């Protein structure tokens, strides 16, 4: 789980509550449904992010602290510290993250020689429902060539001819225009509104979630 508390658009958003839990706990609750991976919080070594470390300790989650600005170096340090052969890149402000898809990604990479398992190339899943599972060696070996500091996976998609990338898509649907992210105050209020309408919001299967959101939006446009 990648997190830091000084987001420009919504500072300290990880501790904003939606219903009973704050945003980062919703993400963790979704992640812990996975069966074959460990959860690690990778945050910065700055004082501002110490509350994230305190939260992780309270939840019993392993922590790695590294660079605030260079996320790929932070991930590298985390991988080397914990000896991970594969990892999923998860932003800790993603309350809709799908543990089943992550499990499938780990299973696929374990039995193949692919570098990346993703649902973003091309995207048919909603924003905020992203899955990216990497071969750790591939990721670490490309760091010197990858000049991105934050959008660190863009390098792989822009150089797809150099990597073996497995993309998963929805069979008969395209939800790529739907946003389930929480990046701004408006996003947060929208999610709180959705949650007030249905307190099982973060437990809904994707199809039901999309139906609920579309129904609610249609009602508001009537």
MIPAZA-463937 format. One line per field, with one value per residue: residue number from 0; residue in one letter; x, y, z of N, C-alpha, C in turn. Coordinates in steps of 0.1 Angstrom, whole numbers, always signed. Example, Ala and Ser with C-alpha at 12.3 -4.5 7.8 and 13.67 -1.06 7.14 Angstrom:
% residues 2
seq (0 | 1)
type (A | S)
n_X (+132 | +128)
n_Y (-57 | -22)
n_Z (+78 | +71)
ca_X (+123 | +137)
ca_Y (-45 | -11)
ca_Z (+78 | +71)
c_X (+132 | +129)
c_Y (-33 | +0)
c_Z (+78 | +79)
% end
This chain:
% residues 222
seq (0 | 1 | 2 | 3 | 4 | 5 | 6 | 7 | 8 | 9 | 10 | 11 | 12 | 13 | 14 | 15 | 16 | 17 | 18 | 19 | 20 | 21 | 22 | 23 | 24 | 25 | 26 | 27 | 28 | 29 | 30 | 31 | 32 | 33 | 34 | 35 | 36 | 37 | 38 | 39 | 40 | 41 | 42 | 43 | 44 | 45 | 46 | 47 | 48 | 49 | 50 | 51 | 52 | 53 | 54 | 55 | 56 | 57 | 58 | 59 | 60 | 61 | 62 | 63 | 64 | 65 | 66 | 67 | 68 | 69 | 70 | 71 | 72 | 73 | 74 | 75 | 76 | 77 | 78 | 79 | 80 | 81 | 82 | 83 | 84 | 85 | 86 | 87 | 88 | 89 | 90 | 91 | 92 | 93 | 94 | 95 | 96 | 97 | 98 | 99 | 100 | 101 | 102 | 103 | 104 | 105 | 106 | 107 | 108 | 109 | 110 | 111 | 112 | 113 | 114 | 115 | 116 | 117 | 118 | 119 | 120 | 121 | 122 | 123 | 124 | 125 | 126 | 127 | 128 | 129 | 130 | 131 | 132 | 133 | 134 | 135 | 136 | 137 | 138 | 139 | 140 | 141 | 142 | 143 | 144 | 145 | 146 | 147 | 148 | 149 | 150 | 151 | 152 | 153 | 154 | 155 | 156 | 157 | 158 | 159 | 160 | 161 | 162 | 163 | 164 | 165 | 166 | 167 | 168 | 169 | 170 | 171 | 172 | 173 | 174 | 175 | 176 | 177 | 178 | 179 | 180 | 181 | 182 | 183 | 184 | 185 | 186 | 187 | 188 | 189 | 190 | 191 | 192 | 193 | 194 | 195 | 196 | 197 | 198 | 199 | 200 | 201 | 202 | 203 | 204 | 205 | 206 | 207 | 208 | 209 | 210 | 211 | 212 | 213 | 214 | 215 | 216 | 217 | 218 | 219 | 220 | 221)
type (X | X | X | X | X | X | X | X | X | X | X | X | X | X | X | X | X | X | X | X | X | X | X | X | X | X | X | X | X | X | X | X | X | X | X | X | X | X | X | X | X | X | X | X | X | X | X | X | X | X | X | X | X | X | X | X | X | X | X | X | X | X | X | X | X | X | X | X | X | X | X | X | X | X | X | X | X | X | X | X | X | X | X | X | X | X | X | X | X | X | X | X | X | X | X | X | X | X | X | X | X | X | X | X | X | X | X | X | X | X | X | X | X | X | X | X | X | X | X | X | X | X | X | X | X | X | X | X | X | X | X | X | X | X | X | X | X | X | X | X | X | X | X | X | X | X | X | X | X | X | X | X | X | X | X | X | X | X | X | X | X | X | X | X | X | X | X | X | X | X | X | X | X | X | X | X | X | X | X | X | X | X | X | X | X | X | X | X | X | X | X | X | X | X | X | X | X | X | X | X | X | X | X | X | X | X | X | X | X | X | X | X | X | X | X | X | X | X | X | X | X | X)
n_X (+9 | +7 | +13 | +10 | +7 | +5 | -11 | -18 | -43 | -61 | -53 | -42 | -61 | -63 | -72 | -97 | -131 | -155 | -185 | -182 | -155 | -122 | -106 | -82 | -85 | -108 | -96 | -77 | -94 | -105 | -83 | -73 | -89 | -77 | -59 | -33 | -12 | +10 | +4 | +18 | +27 | +40 | +55 | +66 | +97 | +94 | +84 | +57 | +43 | +42 | +18 | +6 | +22 | +18 | -9 | -7 | +8 | -10 | -29 | -15 | +2 | +30 | +56 | +73 | +96 | +106 | +117 | +100 | +95 | +104 | +88 | +93 | +118 | +112 | +95 | +113 | +131 | +114 | +107 | +132 | +138 | +118 | +120 | +104 | +91 | +72 | +48 | +20 | +9 | -6 | -26 | -32 | -56 | -77 | -106 | -121 | -106 | -98 | -94 | -96 | -89 | -63 | -52 | -55 | -37 | -12 | -12 | -11 | +14 | +31 | +30 | +40 | +61 | +57 | +59 | +42 | +9 | -22 | -50 | -52 | -44 | -55 | -77 | -107 | -120 | -133 | -119 | -100 | -103 | -81 | -57 | -25 | +1 | +33 | +63 | +90 | +118 | +119 | +108 | +127 | +150 | +146 | +146 | +166 | +162 | +137 | +122 | +101 | +87 | +63 | +40 | +47 | +43 | +38 | +60 | +62 | +40 | +44 | +66 | +59 | +67 | +90 | +84 | +66 | +33 | +3 | -30 | -61 | -96 | -129 | -155 | -180 | -184 | -177 | -164 | -147 | -150 | -160 | -156 | -141 | -125 | -109 | -99 | -103 | -120 | -146 | -149 | -147 | -170 | -189 | -186 | -193 | -219 | -229 | -224 | -241 | -265 | -263 | -249 | -234 | -217 | -189 | -187 | -200 | -202 | -186 | -203 | -228 | -222 | -217 | -242 | -257 | -245 | -250 | -278 | -283 | -272 | -288 | -313 | -308 | -307 | -332)
n_Y (-12 | +21 | +53 | +87 | +117 | +143 | +151 | +173 | +180 | +169 | +170 | +147 | +128 | +101 | +96 | +105 | +100 | +76 | +67 | +42 | +37 | +50 | +62 | +48 | +25 | +13 | +6 | -12 | -32 | -42 | -53 | -73 | -94 | -109 | -140 | -149 | -131 | -108 | -79 | -47 | -15 | +11 | +40 | +74 | +86 | +109 | +131 | +139 | +118 | +99 | +94 | +76 | +53 | +48 | +40 | +17 | +0 | -3 | -18 | -40 | -43 | -46 | -23 | -1 | +25 | +51 | +71 | +101 | +115 | +100 | +74 | +49 | +42 | +40 | +18 | -1 | -3 | -14 | -38 | -51 | -52 | -69 | -91 | -97 | -115 | -109 | -82 | -61 | -30 | -7 | +20 | +36 | +49 | +37 | +26 | +7 | -14 | -46 | -76 | -101 | -99 | -91 | -114 | -132 | -120 | -124 | -153 | -157 | -145 | -161 | -186 | -180 | -163 | -136 | -100 | -81 | -79 | -66 | -43 | -21 | -17 | -21 | +1 | -11 | -13 | +7 | +39 | +39 | +13 | -2 | -26 | -37 | -59 | -68 | -84 | -85 | -84 | -75 | -50 | -37 | -39 | -21 | +5 | +24 | +33 | +43 | +72 | +84 | +98 | +97 | +87 | +59 | +35 | +42 | +41 | +14 | +9 | +27 | +16 | -9 | -29 | -39 | -55 | -82 | -81 | -88 | -81 | -78 | -77 | -65 | -86 | -79 | -52 | -17 | +2 | +23 | +50 | +57 | +70 | +60 | +71 | +88 | +117 | +144 | +169 | +170 | +145 | +130 | +138 | +129 | +101 | +97 | +104 | +84 | +62 | +68 | +62 | +35 | +14 | -8 | -3 | -6 | -33 | -43 | -63 | -57 | -52 | -48 | -25 | -6 | -5 | +5 | +31 | +43 | +42 | +60 | +84 | +88 | +92 | +116 | +133 | +134)
n_Z (+0 | -10 | +4 | +14 | +33 | +23 | +1 | -26 | -35 | -17 | +13 | +38 | +32 | +36 | +61 | +62 | +70 | +57 | +64 | +88 | +87 | +80 | +50 | +43 | +58 | +47 | +23 | +32 | +44 | +21 | +8 | +26 | +21 | +3 | -6 | -10 | -5 | +12 | +31 | +29 | +42 | +24 | +30 | +34 | +48 | +63 | +90 | +88 | +78 | +98 | +113 | +96 | +98 | +125 | +123 | +108 | +125 | +145 | +131 | +127 | +105 | +83 | +78 | +55 | +52 | +31 | +3 | -3 | -26 | -48 | -59 | -71 | -62 | -35 | -36 | -46 | -24 | -5 | -17 | -17 | +10 | +20 | +4 | -18 | -46 | -63 | -67 | -59 | -70 | -51 | -43 | -13 | -10 | -22 | -21 | -34 | -43 | -57 | -43 | -53 | -80 | -77 | -65 | -87 | -104 | -91 | -91 | -119 | -127 | -112 | -125 | -150 | -174 | -175 | -172 | -162 | -149 | -156 | -156 | -171 | -197 | -226 | -207 | -193 | -170 | -142 | -132 | -103 | -98 | -103 | -112 | -108 | -111 | -106 | -118 | -96 | -101 | -128 | -124 | -107 | -122 | -142 | -132 | -135 | -160 | -160 | -157 | -144 | -115 | -100 | -116 | -121 | -135 | -161 | -177 | -184 | -200 | -220 | -232 | -242 | -260 | -250 | -229 | -213 | -212 | -196 | -201 | -186 | -194 | -192 | -203 | -218 | -214 | -209 | -186 | -184 | -183 | -159 | -127 | -97 | -79 | -51 | -49 | -45 | -26 | -35 | -46 | -23 | -8 | -26 | -24 | +2 | +1 | -16 | +1 | +22 | +10 | +5 | +27 | +21 | +2 | -4 | -5 | -27 | -56 | -87 | -110 | -98 | -83 | -103 | -114 | -93 | -89 | -114 | -114 | -92 | -102 | -124 | -111 | -99 | -121 | -130)
ca_X (+0 | +15 | +5 | +16 | -4 | +5 | -17 | -21 | -57 | -69 | -43 | -46 | -74 | -64 | -79 | -111 | -140 | -167 | -192 | -176 | -140 | -115 | -104 | -72 | -90 | -116 | -87 | -71 | -104 | -107 | -71 | -71 | -97 | -68 | -55 | -19 | -2 | +11 | +1 | +29 | +25 | +52 | +53 | +79 | +105 | +92 | +75 | +43 | +37 | +43 | +5 | +3 | +30 | +10 | -21 | -3 | +12 | -23 | -36 | -7 | +7 | +44 | +59 | +86 | +97 | +116 | +117 | +87 | +93 | +107 | +80 | +99 | +129 | +105 | +91 | +125 | +136 | +104 | +109 | +145 | +136 | +109 | +123 | +92 | +93 | +61 | +41 | +9 | +10 | -19 | -27 | -40 | -68 | -85 | -116 | -128 | -96 | -104 | -85 | -97 | -81 | -49 | -49 | -54 | -25 | -1 | -13 | -7 | +28 | +38 | +31 | +43 | +73 | +53 | +65 | +31 | -5 | -28 | -63 | -51 | -37 | -63 | -86 | -122 | -125 | -134 | -108 | -101 | -105 | -70 | -49 | -12 | +9 | +46 | +75 | +98 | +131 | +117 | +106 | +139 | +160 | +142 | +145 | +175 | +156 | +124 | +125 | +89 | +87 | +50 | +33 | +58 | +40 | +36 | +71 | +60 | +30 | +50 | +76 | +53 | +74 | +101 | +79 | +55 | +22 | -10 | -41 | -75 | -106 | -143 | -160 | -190 | -187 | -166 | -166 | -135 | -153 | -166 | -145 | -144 | -113 | -111 | -87 | -106 | -131 | -158 | -149 | -150 | -184 | -197 | -186 | -201 | -233 | -232 | -224 | -254 | -276 | -260 | -238 | -227 | -211 | -176 | -188 | -207 | -195 | -184 | -215 | -238 | -217 | -219 | -257 | -261 | -240 | -258 | -292 | -283 | -270 | -300 | -323 | -305 | -308 | -346)
ca_Y (+0 | +33 | +64 | +98 | +125 | +157 | +153 | +187 | +182 | +166 | +166 | +138 | +122 | +87 | +95 | +110 | +89 | +73 | +57 | +37 | +36 | +60 | +58 | +38 | +13 | +7 | -1 | -24 | -42 | -49 | -60 | -84 | -105 | -117 | -152 | -153 | -121 | -101 | -64 | -38 | -1 | +18 | +54 | +81 | +87 | +122 | +131 | +141 | +105 | +90 | +89 | +64 | +43 | +44 | +33 | +4 | -7 | -6 | -28 | -52 | -43 | -43 | -9 | +3 | +40 | +55 | +83 | +107 | +120 | +90 | +63 | +37 | +39 | +35 | +4 | -10 | -6 | -23 | -52 | -57 | -54 | -80 | -102 | -101 | -118 | -102 | -72 | -53 | -16 | -3 | +33 | +33 | +57 | +30 | +18 | -3 | -23 | -59 | -86 | -113 | -96 | -92 | -128 | -137 | -115 | -132 | -166 | -157 | -143 | -172 | -197 | -175 | -154 | -122 | -89 | -73 | -83 | -53 | -41 | -7 | -16 | -9 | +1 | -12 | -12 | +21 | +45 | +35 | -2 | -6 | -37 | -39 | -69 | -68 | -92 | -76 | -83 | -67 | -36 | -32 | -38 | -10 | +17 | +34 | +38 | +48 | +86 | +88 | +98 | +93 | +78 | +50 | +24 | +47 | +36 | +0 | +10 | +34 | +7 | -23 | -38 | -45 | -63 | -91 | -76 | -95 | -73 | -84 | -67 | -69 | -93 | -73 | -39 | -8 | +11 | +31 | +65 | +58 | +73 | +56 | +76 | +98 | +126 | +157 | +171 | +167 | +130 | +124 | +140 | +120 | +88 | +97 | +104 | +70 | +53 | +70 | +55 | +21 | +12 | -20 | +2 | -12 | -48 | -47 | -68 | -45 | -50 | -42 | -12 | +3 | -3 | +14 | +45 | +48 | +45 | +71 | +95 | +90 | +98 | +130 | +140 | +134)
ca_Z (+0 | -11 | +10 | +21 | +38 | +19 | -12 | -29 | -38 | -5 | +23 | +49 | +28 | +40 | +74 | +61 | +72 | +49 | +72 | +100 | +86 | +72 | +36 | +42 | +64 | +37 | +13 | +39 | +45 | +8 | +5 | +34 | +16 | -6 | +1 | -12 | -5 | +25 | +30 | +35 | +39 | +20 | +31 | +34 | +61 | +69 | +102 | +84 | +75 | +110 | +116 | +88 | +105 | +137 | +119 | +103 | +137 | +152 | +123 | +125 | +91 | +81 | +73 | +50 | +50 | +21 | -4 | -5 | -40 | -58 | -55 | -76 | -52 | -23 | -39 | -47 | -10 | +1 | -23 | -12 | +25 | +23 | -4 | -26 | -60 | -71 | -59 | -65 | -67 | -46 | -37 | -1 | -11 | -32 | -13 | -42 | -48 | -58 | -39 | -62 | -92 | -73 | -64 | -100 | -109 | -85 | -96 | -133 | -127 | -106 | -134 | -163 | -174 | -178 | -163 | -156 | -150 | -154 | -162 | -176 | -210 | -224 | -196 | -194 | -156 | -138 | -125 | -89 | -97 | -110 | -107 | -115 | -104 | -112 | -114 | -89 | -108 | -139 | -119 | -101 | -133 | -151 | -125 | -140 | -173 | -157 | -152 | -137 | -101 | -94 | -124 | -123 | -144 | -174 | -185 | -189 | -211 | -232 | -238 | -241 | -268 | -243 | -217 | -215 | -204 | -197 | -198 | -185 | -197 | -190 | -215 | -226 | -209 | -208 | -175 | -183 | -181 | -146 | -117 | -83 | -71 | -41 | -51 | -42 | -16 | -42 | -47 | -9 | -5 | -35 | -19 | +15 | -3 | -21 | +12 | +29 | +3 | +6 | +35 | +16 | -11 | -6 | -6 | -38 | -68 | -97 | -118 | -89 | -79 | -114 | -115 | -82 | -92 | -126 | -110 | -84 | -110 | -132 | -103 | -97 | -133 | -134)
c_X (+9 | +6 | +15 | +5 | -5 | +0 | -21 | -36 | -66 | -60 | -50 | -59 | -75 | -71 | -92 | -121 | -152 | -174 | -183 | -161 | -135 | -111 | -93 | -76 | -100 | -107 | -81 | -81 | -106 | -95 | -69 | -80 | -89 | -63 | -40 | -9 | -2 | +9 | +12 | +25 | +39 | +49 | +66 | +85 | +104 | +82 | +61 | +36 | +38 | +29 | +1 | +10 | +22 | -2 | -17 | +1 | +0 | -30 | -28 | -1 | +22 | +45 | +73 | +85 | +108 | +113 | +102 | +84 | +95 | +100 | +87 | +110 | +123 | +101 | +102 | +130 | +127 | +106 | +121 | +144 | +128 | +111 | +112 | +95 | +83 | +54 | +30 | +10 | -4 | -18 | -36 | -52 | -78 | -95 | -123 | -118 | -101 | -93 | -84 | -89 | -67 | -44 | -46 | -41 | -13 | -1 | -7 | +8 | +36 | +40 | +35 | +56 | +70 | +59 | +54 | +18 | -13 | -42 | -64 | -47 | -44 | -72 | -101 | -128 | -126 | -121 | -111 | -103 | -93 | -63 | -36 | -3 | +22 | +55 | +85 | +112 | +130 | +116 | +120 | +150 | +158 | +143 | +154 | +170 | +143 | +125 | +112 | +91 | +75 | +42 | +42 | +56 | +38 | +48 | +69 | +50 | +35 | +61 | +71 | +60 | +85 | +97 | +68 | +44 | +9 | -21 | -54 | -85 | -120 | -148 | -169 | -193 | -174 | -170 | -155 | -138 | -159 | -154 | -149 | -132 | -118 | -99 | -90 | -117 | -144 | -160 | -153 | -165 | -193 | -198 | -193 | -216 | -238 | -233 | -237 | -266 | -275 | -248 | -230 | -219 | -198 | -176 | -195 | -198 | -195 | -197 | -226 | -235 | -220 | -234 | -262 | -257 | -248 | -272 | -293 | -281 | -282 | -312 | -321 | -306 | -323 | -352)
c_Y (+12 | +45 | +74 | +108 | +139 | +158 | +167 | +189 | +179 | +161 | +157 | +130 | +108 | +85 | +102 | +98 | +88 | +63 | +54 | +38 | +48 | +54 | +46 | +25 | +6 | +0 | -13 | -35 | -49 | -58 | -73 | -96 | -114 | -129 | -155 | -142 | -114 | -86 | -56 | -24 | +5 | +33 | +61 | +81 | +101 | +121 | +132 | +128 | +95 | +86 | +76 | +51 | +38 | +36 | +19 | -5 | -12 | -18 | -41 | -54 | -39 | -30 | -8 | +18 | +43 | +69 | +88 | +110 | +109 | +76 | +50 | +33 | +34 | +21 | -5 | -13 | -15 | -37 | -59 | -61 | -67 | -92 | -107 | -103 | -111 | -92 | -65 | -39 | -11 | +10 | +31 | +42 | +50 | +21 | +7 | -14 | -37 | -70 | -98 | -111 | -96 | -106 | -135 | -133 | -122 | -146 | -167 | -155 | -154 | -184 | -193 | -167 | -140 | -112 | -82 | -78 | -70 | -53 | -27 | -6 | -26 | -10 | -2 | -12 | +3 | +26 | +42 | +20 | -8 | -18 | -38 | -48 | -71 | -80 | -82 | -74 | -74 | -52 | -30 | -30 | -26 | +4 | +28 | +41 | +45 | +62 | +91 | +88 | +94 | +84 | +67 | +39 | +29 | +42 | +23 | +1 | +17 | +26 | -7 | -33 | -45 | -54 | -72 | -87 | -83 | -85 | -80 | -73 | -73 | -75 | -84 | -59 | -30 | +3 | +21 | +46 | +67 | +60 | +69 | +60 | +86 | +107 | +140 | +157 | +167 | +152 | +124 | +126 | +131 | +106 | +87 | +97 | +90 | +61 | +55 | +64 | +40 | +18 | -1 | -16 | -5 | -27 | -53 | -52 | -56 | -42 | -43 | -27 | -2 | +5 | +7 | +29 | +51 | +51 | +58 | +84 | +98 | +96 | +112 | +139 | +141 | +148)
c_Z (+0 | -5 | +15 | +23 | +32 | +4 | -14 | -30 | -25 | +5 | +34 | +45 | +33 | +53 | +74 | +62 | +61 | +57 | +85 | +100 | +78 | +59 | +35 | +48 | +55 | +27 | +19 | +40 | +32 | +5 | +13 | +31 | +7 | +1 | -1 | -13 | +9 | +22 | +37 | +32 | +36 | +20 | +32 | +48 | +67 | +81 | +98 | +82 | +87 | +114 | +108 | +93 | +117 | +134 | +115 | +115 | +144 | +145 | +122 | +111 | +91 | +75 | +67 | +48 | +41 | +15 | -5 | -19 | -51 | -54 | -59 | -67 | -39 | -24 | -39 | -33 | -3 | -4 | -17 | +3 | +28 | +14 | -13 | -40 | -69 | -61 | -66 | -61 | -64 | -39 | -25 | +0 | -20 | -25 | -21 | -48 | -47 | -55 | -48 | -74 | -89 | -72 | -77 | -107 | -104 | -90 | -111 | -134 | -122 | -116 | -149 | -162 | -178 | -168 | -156 | -159 | -147 | -160 | -168 | -190 | -220 | -212 | -200 | -180 | -152 | -132 | -110 | -86 | -104 | -103 | -115 | -106 | -112 | -108 | -108 | -96 | -120 | -135 | -115 | -112 | -142 | -145 | -130 | -153 | -171 | -150 | -145 | -122 | -94 | -103 | -130 | -133 | -158 | -183 | -191 | -201 | -223 | -239 | -238 | -249 | -261 | -231 | -221 | -206 | -207 | -192 | -196 | -187 | -194 | -203 | -224 | -221 | -209 | -198 | -174 | -181 | -167 | -136 | -103 | -75 | -61 | -41 | -46 | -31 | -22 | -43 | -33 | -6 | -14 | -29 | -6 | +11 | -8 | -9 | +21 | +23 | +4 | +14 | +32 | +4 | -14 | -7 | -18 | -49 | -78 | -104 | -110 | -85 | -90 | -116 | -105 | -85 | -104 | -122 | -101 | -92 | -119 | -124 | -100 | -109 | -137 | -130)
% end
